[in-house]
Amino acid sequence: MSQRNLTLLTDLYELTMMQGYFKEKDANETVIFDAFYRSNPSGNGYAISAGLEQVIEYINELSFNKDDVDYLKSTGLFEEDFLDYLLKFKFSGDIYAIPEGTVVFPREPLIKVIAPIMEAQLIETALLTIINHQSLIATKTARVVYAAAGDGVMEFGLRRAQGPDAGIYGARAAIIAGCVGTSNVLAGKMFGVPIKGTHAHSWIMSFPDELTAFRNYAKLYPTSCILLVDTYDTLKSGVPNAIKVFKEMRDAGIPLSNYGIRLDSGDLAYLSKKAKRMLVEAGFPDAIISASNDLDETLINSLKIQGATINSWGVGTNLITSKDCPSFGGVYKLAAILDKKTGQFTPKIKLSENAEKITNPGNKEIKRIYSRETGKIIADLICLSGEILKESDSLLLFDPIETWKKTYLAPETYTIRDLMVQVFKGGECIYHSPAVMDIQEYCKKELNTLWEESRRLVNPHQVYVDLSKALWEMKNNLLDSYHFPIS
């Protein structure tokens, strides 16, 4: 896609607050904001982080040109001195993030921004829309890929996505989470990922008969000959004609390496089993049987249980839109303000009558705790920045709300990994985003650190996200300090 200026991709109140900070406060006051989410989408046991590369691109290009400032001036909301400031604007802060493709859990910061308050406020909306969308589609894809149980899953959703950006970056997120390819040619070009596809019913209908259509397709694409067999009658016409073409290719000495049929309608379990038997009897046991037709993880799982012989899945609408759960729910909350006198961050907390909406204060980092024996995740621990944990010490984990739920880890029985990496330092990017296919390999390894109980599609085990004792005490001291008189 051509480069676009996304500086005004923000909610109006970010800019009105910026002007308020500029006018009424110390505009260079350093703060910390955390971007996190509160619950896993689709009833899942985890989420997959995605979108960081686009956040980096956005921050690197963030600047107000004269057209932007003239438009803001035309609203009548902004004063000249603030508009002059915007013309010189450049992000100068630090950003830490969990790398793309990482398995993540609710309430832990996916991104931490340390910057002057005006800068940190401005980037909220764009950061959230990028991370929320791509993390949502990556998480949905991980569910679909898990249901496919090792079969290839192709992302076929561009025409049903909510616009070009959703189709392009949704395809990127889908590849990260395990799709073997996408039908989206532009995504293939932009991100260096495999593109895949067959043909439509219109190809068959444009020829005098189905067999002629198949023969012409096979002549054009002998090394990628997947024939759509349900235009007229799947078992009486489509599959028999496909078999005729495969026999002709074999007799002509054409290697049959990537060939088969696609089913796009009807009872996929019944049709695939019948088609498999016909293909085997004709001498083509290794023919691919691909399926599409409004698939999702629930239907794929059901088809597997029914013994469907499908081994390649094209998933479109339900994946690219995450139809059952169309939003990720990430939020961006103030966590601390730098005290210039002491040089220390003063923790800030958002209160709520709902316990799950009370934020975790302070300058934080995340440590992932693994079983040394199995390599599986035991829990994530949100700590205050600078806390030191040693694998040679015992470790007591406890639920921050239901504190009686405790897990004791003996020394040397666990390993620790810091999850966040620094992405920007003083406004300059110091992090190199891996290629998308490299992120996919990393994501596969990440998913293998989950217990199967956390990966199952229904009622998965929830991985604990605990607070360190120091952070838990800070949070509770802040809560105790807020005592309001009863009116």
C-alpha positions in Angstrom: 0.0 0.0 0.0 1.2 3.6 -0.6 2.4 5.4 2.4 -0.3 7.2 4.2 -0.2 9.9 6.9 -1.9 8.4 9.9 -1.1 11.2 12.3 -4.7 12.2 12.6 -5.8 8.6 13.1 -6.9 9.4 16.6 -9.9 10.2 18.7 -10.6 14.0 19.1 -10.3 13.8 22.8 -6.6 12.8 22.5 -5.9 16.1 20.9 -8.1 18.2 23.2 -6.3 16.6 26.2 -3.0 17.3 24.5 -3.9 21.0 24.3 -5.0 20.9 27.9 -1.7 19.5 29.0 0.1 22.0 26.9 -1.9 24.9 28.4 -2.5 23.8 32.0 0.2 21.4 33.0 3.9 20.6 32.5 3.7 19.3 28.9 7.0 17.5 29.4 5.8 15.6 32.5 6.9 12.0 32.0 4.3 9.3 32.5 3.8 5.6 31.9 0.8 4.1 30.0 0.1 0.4 29.8 -1.8 -1.2 26.9 -3.5 -4.5 28.0 -6.7 -6.4 27.6 -9.0 -7.8 30.2 -10.4 -11.1 28.8 -9.4 -13.6 26.1 -11.5 -13.4 22.9 -13.7 -16.3 21.8 -13.6 -17.9 25.2 -10.0 -18.9 24.6 -7.4 -19.8 27.1 -4.8 -17.3 25.8 -4.2 -14.6 23.1 -1.5 -14.1 20.5 0.2 -10.7 20.4 0.4 -9.1 16.9 0.6 -5.7 15.3 3.9 -4.4 16.7 5.5 -3.9 13.3 2.7 -1.5 12.3 2.9 0.3 15.6 6.6 0.9 14.9 5.8 2.2 11.4 3.2 4.5 12.8 5.5 6.0 15.5 8.3 6.4 13.0 6.1 8.4 10.6 4.3 10.4 13.3 4.4 14.1 12.4 1.9 16.9 11.7 2.1 18.5 8.3 0.6 21.8 7.3 -2.5 20.2 6.0 -3.1 18.5 9.3 -2.6 21.7 11.3 -4.8 23.7 8.9 -7.6 21.2 9.3 -7.3 21.3 13.1 -7.3 25.0 13.0 -10.5 24.9 11.0 -12.4 23.2 13.8 -12.0 26.2 16.0 -10.9 24.1 19.0 -7.2 24.7 19.0 -5.1 27.8 19.7 -2.2 29.1 17.6 0.6 28.3 20.1 -0.6 24.7 20.4 -0.9 24.3 16.6 2.7 25.7 16.2 3.9 23.1 18.7 2.3 20.3 16.6 4.2 21.4 13.5 7.4 20.6 15.4 6.1 17.4 17.0 8.2 14.3 17.2 7.8 11.3 19.5 10.7 11.3 22.0 9.7 8.6 24.5 10.5 5.0 25.2 8.3 2.0 24.3 8.6 -1.6 25.6 6.5 -4.4 24.1 5.9 -8.1 24.1 7.2 -9.4 20.7 4.7 -10.4 18.0 3.7 -14.1 18.0 4.0 -14.4 21.8 1.3 -16.2 23.8 -0.2 -13.5 26.2 -2.8 -13.4 28.9 -5.3 -10.8 30.3 -4.2 -7.9 32.4 -0.5 -8.0 31.5 0.9 -5.0 29.5 1.4 -5.8 25.9 3.0 -2.4 25.4 4.4 0.1 27.9 4.9 3.7 26.9 7.2 6.0 28.9 7.0 9.5 27.4 6.0 13.1 28.0 2.3 13.0 28.7 1.2 14.8 25.5 3.1 12.3 23.4 1.9 9.3 25.3 -1.7 10.5 25.1 -1.6 11.1 21.3 -0.6 7.6 20.3 -3.3 5.8 22.3 -6.0 5.4 19.7 -3.7 4.3 16.8 -1.8 1.9 19.0 -5.0 0.3 20.3 -6.7 -0.1 16.9 -3.5 -1.8 15.5 -2.8 -4.1 18.4 -6.5 -4.9 19.0 -7.2 -5.9 15.4 -4.2 -8.0 14.7 -4.1 -9.7 18.1 -7.8 -10.6 17.6 -7.3 -12.2 14.2 -4.1 -14.0 15.3 -5.9 -15.4 18.3 -8.9 -16.6 16.2 -6.5 -18.1 13.7 -4.7 -20.0 16.4 -8.0 -21.6 17.4 -8.8 -22.6 13.8 -5.3 -24.0 13.2 -5.6 -26.0 16.5 -8.9 -27.5 15.3 -7.3 -28.5 12.0 -4.9 -30.7 13.9 -1.9 -30.4 11.6 -3.8 -29.9 8.3 -3.0 -26.8 6.3 -5.2 -23.8 6.9 -5.4 -21.1 4.2 -6.7 -17.6 4.9 -9.4 -16.8 2.3 -11.2 -13.8 3.8 -10.2 -10.7 1.9 -13.6 -10.2 0.2 -15.4 -10.5 3.5 -13.0 -8.4 5.6 -14.2 -5.0 6.9 -12.2 -3.1 4.3 -8.8 -3.3 2.7 -6.7 -2.7 5.8 -8.6 -5.3 7.7 -8.0 -7.8 4.9 -4.3 -7.0 4.5 -3.3 -6.8 8.1 -5.7 -9.6 9.1 -4.0 -11.8 6.6 -0.7 -10.9 8.2 -2.0 -11.8 11.6 -3.4 -15.1 10.3 0.0 -16.1 8.9 1.7 -15.3 12.2 -0.7 -17.6 14.0 -0.2 -20.5 11.7 -2.0 -20.2 8.3 0.1 -21.8 5.5 -0.9 -19.1 3.1 -3.4 -16.4 2.1 -5.4 -15.7 -1.0 -4.5 -12.0 -0.6 -1.9 -11.2 -3.2 -1.1 -7.7 -1.9 -0.5 -9.2 1.6 1.8 -11.8 -0.1 3.8 -9.0 -1.7 3.9 -6.7 1.3 4.9 -9.3 3.9 6.7 -12.0 1.9 4.1 -14.7 2.8 2.8 -17.6 0.6 -0.2 -16.9 -1.6 -2.6 -19.7 -2.4 -5.9 -20.3 -4.3 -7.7 -22.4 -6.9 -10.5 -21.2 -9.1 -14.2 -20.2 -8.8 -17.4 -21.7 -10.1 -17.4 -19.1 -12.8 -14.3 -20.7 -14.4 -16.3 -24.0 -14.8 -19.4 -22.2 -16.0 -17.5 -20.2 -18.6 -16.7 -23.4 -20.5 -19.1 -25.6 -22.5 -18.8 -28.4 -19.9 -17.1 -29.2 -16.6 -14.5 -31.6 -18.0 -13.3 -29.0 -20.6 -12.9 -26.5 -17.8 -10.9 -28.9 -15.7 -8.6 -29.9 -18.6 -7.8 -26.3 -19.4 -7.1 -25.5 -15.7 -4.8 -28.5 -15.5 -3.0 -27.5 -18.6 -2.3 -24.0 -17.2 -1.4 -25.1 -13.6 -0.2 -28.7 -13.7 1.8 -28.3 -10.5 -1.0 -26.7 -8.6 -4.1 -28.5 -9.8 -6.9 -28.3 -7.2 -10.2 -28.6 -9.0 -13.5 -27.2 -7.6 -15.9 -30.1 -7.9 -19.3 -28.9 -6.7 -20.5 -26.6 -9.5 -23.0 -29.1 -10.8 -23.0 -32.4 -9.0 -20.1 -33.3 -6.7 -20.2 -37.1 -6.8 -21.8 -37.7 -10.2 -20.0 -35.1 -12.2 -17.3 -33.1 -10.3 -15.2 -35.9 -8.8 -15.5 -38.3 -11.8 -14.4 -35.5 -14.1 -11.5 -34.6 -11.8 -10.4 -38.2 -11.8 -10.5 -38.3 -15.6 -8.2 -35.3 -15.7 -5.8 -36.7 -13.1 -5.6 -40.0 -15.2 -4.8 -37.9 -18.3 -2.1 -36.0 -16.5 -0.6 -39.3 -15.2 -0.7 -40.9 -18.6 1.0 -37.9 -20.1 3.9 -38.2 -17.6 3.0 -35.1 -15.7 4.0 -35.5 -12.0 1.1 -35.3 -9.6 2.6 -33.5 -6.7 0.1 -30.8 -5.6 -3.3 -31.9 -6.9 -6.7 -32.7 -5.7 -10.2 -31.4 -5.3 -12.0 -28.6 -3.4 -15.5 -28.9 -1.8 -17.4 -25.7 -1.3 -20.9 -26.8 -0.4 -23.0 -29.6 0.8 -22.4 -32.1 3.6 -18.7 -31.9 3.8 -18.2 -34.9 6.0 -20.3 -37.2 3.7 -19.0 -35.8 0.4 -15.4 -35.9 1.5 -15.6 -39.6 2.6 -17.3 -40.6 -0.7 -14.8 -38.5 -2.7 -11.9 -40.1 -0.9 -13.1 -43.6 -1.6 -13.5 -42.7 -5.3 -10.0 -41.2 -5.5 -8.4 -44.1 -3.8 -10.2 -46.6 -6.0 -9.0 -44.7 -9.1 -5.4 -44.8 -7.9 -5.1 -41.3 -6.4 -4.8 -41.9 -2.6 -2.6 -38.9 -2.0 -5.0 -36.4 -3.7 -5.7 -33.3 -1.6 -9.2 -32.9 -0.4 -9.7 -29.2 0.4 -12.8 -27.6 1.8 -14.2 -24.1 2.2 -17.8 -23.0 2.9 -18.1 -20.8 6.0 -15.7 -22.8 8.1 -14.6 -22.0 11.6 -12.9 -23.9 14.4 -16.2 -25.4 15.7 -17.2 -26.8 12.3 -13.7 -28.1 11.6 -13.6 -29.9 14.9 -17.0 -31.4 14.2 -16.0 -32.6 10.8 -12.9 -34.2 12.3 -15.1 -36.0 14.8 -17.3 -37.2 12.0 -14.3 -38.7 10.1 -14.2 -36.2 7.3 -11.3 -37.0 5.0 -10.5 -33.3 4.4 -6.8 -32.4 4.8 -6.7 -28.8 3.7 -9.0 -26.0 4.9 -9.8 -22.6 3.3 -11.2 -20.4 6.0 -12.6 -17.0 5.1 -15.4 -14.9 6.8 -15.3 -16.4 10.2 -11.6 -16.0 10.5 -10.9 -12.6 9.0 -13.8 -11.0 10.9 -13.5 -13.2 14.1 -17.2 -13.4 13.6 -18.1 -14.8 17.0 -16.0 -12.2 18.9 -15.4 -9.2 16.7 -13.4 -7.1 19.2 -10.3 -7.6 21.3 -11.1 -5.2 24.1 -7.6 -3.8 24.7 -7.3 -0.6 26.8 -4.7 2.0 27.5 -4.3 3.2 31.1 -2.1 5.6 33.0 0.1 3.7 35.5 2.6 6.2 36.9 3.9 9.8 36.8 7.5 10.7 37.2 8.3 12.9 40.3 11.0 15.2 39.1 12.1 15.9 42.6 12.8 12.3 43.5 13.3 10.9 40.1 10.9 8.1 41.0 7.6 7.1 39.4 4.5 7.8 41.5 2.1 5.0 40.9 -1.4 5.7 39.7 -4.4 3.5 39.9 -7.9 3.5 38.3 -10.6 2.4 40.7 -13.8 0.6 39.7 -16.7 -1.2 41.4 -15.7 -4.1 39.2 -12.6 -5.7 40.6 -11.3 -6.8 37.2 -11.3 -3.1 36.0 -9.0 -1.9 38.8 -5.7 -1.3 37.1 -2.2 -2.4 38.3 -0.2 0.7 39.2 3.5 1.6 38.7 6.4 0.9 36.4 6.0 -2.8 35.6 7.6 -5.7 33.7 6.5 -9.2 33.1 8.3 -12.4 33.9 7.1 -15.8 32.5 7.6 -18.8 34.8 8.1 -22.2 33.1 8.4 -25.7 34.5 12.0 -26.7 34.2 10.9 -30.3 33.6 8.3 -29.8 30.9 9.0 -26.3 29.5 5.4 -25.5 29.9 4.1 -22.2 31.3 3.3 -22.2 35.0 2.2 -18.6 35.3 3.1 -15.0 34.4 4.2 -12.7 37.1 3.8 -8.9 36.8 6.5 -7.3 38.8 7.7 -3.8 39.5 10.6 -2.7 37.2 13.9 -3.7 38.7 12.7 -6.6 40.8 15.1 -9.5 40.7 14.0 -13.1 40.8 16.5 -15.9 41.0 15.8 -19.4 39.8 18.0 -20.6 42.7 15.4 -19.2 45.2 12.0 -20.6 46.1 9.1 -18.7 44.6 5.6 -18.3 46.0 2.9 -17.4 43.4 -0.5 -16.3 44.5 -3.7 -15.0 42.9 -3.9 -11.2 43.3 -7.6 -11.4 44.1 -8.2 -14.8 45.6 -5.0 -14.7 47.5 -5.5 -18.1 49.2 -4.8 -19.7 45.8 -1.0 -20.3 46.1 1.6 -22.2 44.2 5.0 -22.9 45.8 7.9 -23.5 43.5 11.0 -25.1 44.9 14.5 -23.7 43.9 15.8 -24.9 40.5 12.4 -26.4 39.5 11.4 -23.4 37.3 12.9 -21.0 34.7 12.2 -17.3 34.2 12.0 -15.3 31.1 11.5 -11.5 30.7 8.7 -11.0 28.2 9.1 -7.3 27.2 11.7 -5.9 24.9 12.6 -2.3 24.4 11.4 -1.0 21.0 12.0 2.7 21.2 14.6 4.6 23.1 14.4 8.4 23.2 12.1 8.4 20.2 14.4 6.2 18.1 13.5 2.6 17.1 16.1 0.2 18.4 14.2 -3.0 17.6 14.2 -5.0 14.4 10.9 -6.7 13.5 11.5 -10.2 12.2 10.0 -11.4 8.9 6.5 -12.6 9.2 7.4 -16.2 8.4 10.0 -16.1 11.2 7.4 -14.7 13.6 5.2 -17.7 12.6 7.9 -20.2 13.6 8.4 -18.3 16.9 4.6 -18.4 17.5 4.5 -22.2 16.9 7.1 -22.6 19.6 5.2 -20.3 21.9 2.0 -22.3 21.5 3.9 -25.4 22.4 4.7 -23.9 25.8 1.0 -24.1 26.7 -0.5 -27.1 28.3 -3.1 -28.9 26.2 -5.7 -28.0 28.8 -5.2 -24.3 28.0 -5.4 -24.9 24.2 -8.7 -26.8 24.1 -11.5 -25.0 22.4 -14.2 -25.3 25.1 -13.7 -24.3 28.7 -9.9 -24.1 28.6 -7.8 -23.9 31.7 -6.9 -20.2 32.4 -3.2 -19.5 32.9 -2.6 -17.5 36.1 -1.3 -14.0 35.8 -0.1 -13.1 39.3 1.4 -10.0 40.9 4.7 -10.0 42.7 4.5 -9.4 46.4 5.9 -5.9 46.1 3.4 -4.9 43.4 0.5 -6.5 45.2 1.4 -4.5 48.4 1.8 -1.3 46.4 -1.6 -1.8 44.8 -3.3 -2.6 48.1 -1.7 0.4 49.8 -3.1 2.6 47.1 -6.5 1.1 47.5 -6.4 1.6 51.2 -5.5 5.3 50.7 -8.8 6.0 48.9 -11.3 6.3 51.7 -14.3 8.5 50.7 -16.7 9.8 53.3 -20.3 8.5 53.1 -22.7 11.3 52.1 
